[in-house]
């Protein structure tokens, strides 16, 4: 497939330079044309704040670093033959043109059109305002579209995804979005090559339609003053030099069989949880329950603030839901969390999250609850989070969140299938099947009921672990993954600022909740204000 690139006059951002490198290294694609706009991009009123914010919080590699056109050619010398062609390319010489400029200049002919990205309706220009309007209006998520504007009948949204908005930083909002744009461009081009143009465009229309958000009005000087004032106010609400996020586990005892109970997910149901505070130097999160020899055990991520990582710990639950002594269950040199524990074939297994090791690890219990052996690592070399498995009538199913390079690991869900727990696992060809920070990352185990499959998903719009949703998983006639919302857990119903995991076993239900804690030396106090008034 022959691909053309249109850049801004001065060059491009680092994420675009890396995308060009991806295309150049992929044998499926040929970079046949690289051109630049003739006019410079306009500087916005947000440029000063954007530069200050980048200097304050940017992390390497910074996807927004500027790369000049000359430096780009030095980085990829093989592209020099495709560069500098300012005239029209021959008819049908290109298949796709990726436009990273303002869209003003004429483009060479391309069989499948000119594609460009929009975030909230605005182009991803180096000196542009993308992401600023979302911060200004207090949005918790942003919409990123890859658009073909020249389609018959109007524009076609080729890909649509929803990412987080960091309410305290423009760079931390933009960086994950542009890293994702890099991944989306490669995926979408690969889908076009794999499916063929007819099936590819038909699928894009069916999934995303033609509606493209209109660009926001230019940000005024007064608008930027308002944004700065809001950011200062948020810092006062949660001064992070002395206030930290503290997770704890809540336990609920279900009423006896036949007794009335509040609907699952309702405010009345949420008020029935009793939260357990961890020792002052730790927090507990990601609760899972397991029944063993007549007792129900709670497994948690046991985070140590001094060490800066977590182990898996376990404690028995008394009949009234009181938590017994917490004991270490599994420790590794790297961070562990999300201890999915289950029984199969007479054995007890645990799959903790081991994203720090970039793999999925399956452990078998040797002596409950504290001795485990590593059985296999069925997936490796992946930034994979919260892998959740279930044996179904069709075999083993895994849902997990996988982070693209530079991503946060919150907003894309991948599906894998296998005949055995240790694999080999096969990725769904449509991965990621969900690309939405509100509904992607798993928030607990899956289960089947009356032939229906249910899953829990974290809502990390605005902030990681802001809420939790329950979904029914189905398949379309084409075999494509589909999930329908069933219920939502609101963190404020638990008197918390976040909730991102749920589990149940027998008479017990557990969730985790986040609040803010004032930490001064060994002195701790509950911080009553959320990050933003009325927001999760």
Steps between C-alpha positions, in 0.01 A plus 500: 500500500642836392464768769556875480566739790416872523671690784487851636745747349753481783497122533311282745469380858697204632196268491458567125873440441470165675191411300695573182769266630236232566374529144849493354582181695179314409529299176126538436541873436710719273554865586472641151454873567577744783404863458461814708249781516614830355357721778597486870244392755345774710607543862216476754445678830557162669860471376653669803314284749570186294875571503501571874301185575731286284806635680336418833371144446623354167664160511742350252444406230284806448265440205455876460869581445554682171684321218605717208454376144877482457543304823227262389686420179824455692323253728361308202742550206312249285208746485695772321387368164135556596553846647483843347241424238280806513303431183218260444588132505393295196139381502451184706861510609398499868250293695468722810627841604538567874455873564671635813468863391213745501340355188540818297731392216396290198576130529619242252242251382451197725272205430370483857511868582669740739481402868547735796454494876260710707495537878176662606467622142844665490801383303810376683717796399822570687392851596131415503240509774398136508414393855470856635122526461456169685701632793318832498153348517600235755455198271611163637568338161591606148399359161767419243389429142687393189300650213481455124342821380473419132261209518188485286212642698724689741781422745551150641631444853749218450583462869352648816642475849448669836792583726553662840523869577744589775330784684832649615718488188464558127813295422366203697181524297672538164784250535287183536274623219777549246675176595169328438466682166829344396369152585162564336656612171694174473202287602263670258737470205555134591122444513463653154766262365348199682130555428513665160344841425134392468483312831723756673289806416172314557616406850615855575162642397310243705708553813578872495281672242572836341445746784821693573504748792523862399820682602475704816515880464853637547600534864509865607736671741217508755441129447861423585477716813194302609684172438797610709268604782323162493832315514613704801169431676533126438846504654349654812231232512759222496854621580690191388818581689319403820188320372516153347255251356413227749314185396314276742274196478132494585316182608126439484313204649200401292166449676391138564343315208146620438546829688455825305815664367576831329554484121859438395679830434237718670587765758323298771705193405825703507429626852516142627879474453726537802845624400819372658788743541847358433797571730631853467785407263292284264178484302276214385342482153387256228305263730418142397315238703556123511324230702733237642418223750189670627650847538498804272835666442573850374800551269621856437769714349698598810687820413797616710559874474862468616595236243291643218348170386246243615485135592193275512365445851205300633276495805199290610156654543294430811125436475427865572744618232777591742843470345749263662878534509651593164782266392732514195386267221729579205797731460723565200783749437254709298157649569200266529129584502157372390530147652247307288464171690290207377474121505518269199550124472546457874779761514503859624654758267583868526573747220622824657568805291872499414512791258833601655644176359322549163336159507208294628597255776291199608562365851379173658442474874723256691381587853210738553519798529874575496692257275477527121704376208529664160345265244532694175523842337255467210541859376830688505655826377172687551405790726193308610280590797225328699484180294169330578439139390198271498442147375194500276332229292712615204832488692697756695426871460730782609420870514781740581608860458816550295688829487632625166841668515466811714145404603354470847349152476154624597317537174536199270356151546646197325347154465691170486379141464668166581423131543713476815576739784869515411421556135591556233274804512373649173428873470167611356563650153291805598716587802463737670129416514431801725693828487325708763642614833150471652434133421821315409722390789374198700375571851463149640424145392264394223211258560226319313138491612214331313719473192589871504852636549562802723808709565600799712677798345676795659400855418821703510367814334655793681698284738610137521242287680226761510215251470390153399250364249333162451463380140352204319735363233355375173613442143359663188393285204842569348668366814611845613521567875216700654416609855181654632481702825300343784578710809744761631670538838533865603794569728313774688236243603777337706611841636819455297673682215563180306404134469654259250460136610216273617469132586262267683499150646233334714354753742767764445558783255809722483598821325794736529465872551731799468506798727761770556724493802704777658839345578749688720767268635317225688191716546206423271163671458212467254502779239136589436524675162492319165726606214228720361168611642229261385744281306617149567 
